[in-house]
Every structure is written in structure tokens, then in C-alpha cells.
Amino acid sequence: MGALPESAAEGGIRLAQVKEELVAWVKTLMSAAVYAVLLGATERGLASYWRTPACFEELAVREAIGLDPGERVVALIHLGPPAGD
């Protein structure tokens, strides 16, 4: 375990760094989960498409779908029959 911070300010900086690292890990894990869904869809013969529209950052859209301030949309996954089917 690391040494204790010398001051509250140093502790705050370290906490901010840990939070940034945690957020990065969560994004990585969520991306892997979305990718697993896409692979599963392909295995089942479905076409799939992953996107995250920028509109999910707009206040009106966030309110319309009931997102809390700390929540983020990671993926909008489209699934369906392949084109031409």
C-alpha cells in the first residue's frame, strides 16, 4: 500500500488520479462488453452497428431519456437482419 499523503491537497490530487484511472478502466470494460454483444450478434447471423451519438450530451436529450448528471451513454447498439435479407 502506498504512503499516506503529506497534506489534504496532496490527498486530493491522488484521489483525482485514482478517479481518472477508474473511469478509464470502466470505459475499457464497458467497451469490451459492447464488443461481446456485437460478436454474439454476428455469431447469430445478425447485422450490428455500434455508435454513440453526440446528442446524448445535450441537456434536452438527457432529460428526455431520464439520464442523471453523472450517467453517460456508452453505446447505442443497432441489431437486425443483414441488408438484403
C-alpha positions in Angstrom: 0.0 0.0 0.0 1.3 3.5 -0.8 2.4 6.1 1.7 -0.1 8.4 3.2 -0.3 11.9 1.6 1.6 14.7 3.3 -1.3 17.1 3.1 -5.0 17.2 2.3 -4.2 18.9 -1.1 -1.8 16.0 -2.0 -4.5 13.5 -1.0 -7.0 15.3 -3.2 -4.6 15.1 -6.2 -4.1 11.4 -5.6 -7.8 10.9 -5.3 -8.4 12.7 -8.6 -5.7 10.5 -10.3 -7.4 7.3 -8.9 -10.7 8.5 -10.2 -9.3 9.2 -13.7 -7.8 5.7 -13.7 -11.1 4.1 -12.6 -13.1 6.0 -15.2 -10.6 4.8 -17.9 -11.0 1.2 -16.7 -14.8 1.4 -16.6 -14.8 2.7 -20.2 -12.5 -0.1 -21.3 -14.6 -2.8 -19.6 -17.9 -1.4 -21.0 -16.4 -1.3 -24.4 -15.4 -4.9 -24.1 -18.9 -5.8 -23.1 -20.4 -3.9 -26.1 -17.9 -5.7 -28.3 -19.0 -9.1 -26.9 -22.6 -8.2 -27.8 -21.6 -7.4 -31.3 -19.7 -10.6 -31.7 -22.6 -12.6 -30.3 -24.9 -10.9 -32.8 -22.6 -11.7 -35.7 -22.4 -15.4 -34.5 -26.3 -15.5 -34.6 -26.4 -14.0 -38.1 -27.4 -10.6 -37.2 -26.0 -7.4 -38.5 -24.8 -5.0 -35.9 -23.6 -1.4 -35.6 -22.2 0.4 -32.6 -22.3 4.2 -32.2 -22.6 6.8 -29.5 -24.3 9.9 -30.9 -23.2 13.2 -29.6 -26.8 14.2 -29.0 -26.6 12.2 -25.7 -24.6 15.1 -24.3 -27.3 17.6 -25.0 -29.4 18.6 -21.9 -32.7 18.2 -23.6 -31.9 14.7 -24.8 -30.5 13.7 -21.4 -33.7 14.9 -19.7 -35.9 13.2 -22.3 -34.4 9.8 -21.7 -34.0 10.4 -17.9 -30.2 10.4 -17.5 -28.9 11.7 -14.2 -26.0 14.2 -14.4 -23.3 11.5 -13.6 -24.6 9.0 -16.1 -23.2 8.6 -19.6 -24.4 6.7 -22.7 -21.6 4.4 -23.8 -23.3 2.7 -26.8 -26.3 2.7 -29.0 -26.3 -0.8 -30.5 -28.3 -1.5 -33.6 -29.2 -5.1 -34.3 -31.2 -6.6 -37.2 -31.1 -8.8 -40.2 -28.3 -8.2 -42.7 -29.0 -5.9 -45.6 -30.6 -7.9 -48.5 -32.4 -10.4 -46.2 
